[in-house]
Amino acid sequence: MTRLKKAHVETLLREYDTDPIRALTTALRVALDRPGADWPALLAAAPLPASRRDRLQASEQAALDELAAELNEARGLLAS
């Protein structure tokens, strides 16, 4: 995994309110070193528990917010 840079996090936060899935996809592509991957492929590749992955695939707002916060604060995904 790659640590997000300040510019990546700024883009995530700037775009999140407009299109959370797109903003998270962009950040996860960097964090997971998968520049061409789509949202489902990124979620499948992410080290996430199945229950969290399911909530994200269902576009549950709280789950999306949690992921955005994690990417912002940790600059990547925390080990689950």
Stockholm file with secondary structure:
# STOCKHOLM 1.0

chainA/1-80         MTRLKKAHVETLLREYDTDPIRALTTALRVALDRPGADWPALLAAAPLPASRRDRLQASEQAALDELAAELNEARGLLAS
#=GR chainA/1-80 SS CCCCCHHHHHHHHHHHTTCHHHHHHHHHHHHTTCTTCCHHHHHHHSCCCHHHHHHHHTTCHHHHHHHHHHHHHHSSCCCC
#=GC SS_cons        CCCCCHHHHHHHHHHHTTCHHHHHHHHHHHHTTCTTCCHHHHHHHSCCCHHHHHHHHTTCHHHHHHHHHHHHHHSSCCCC
//
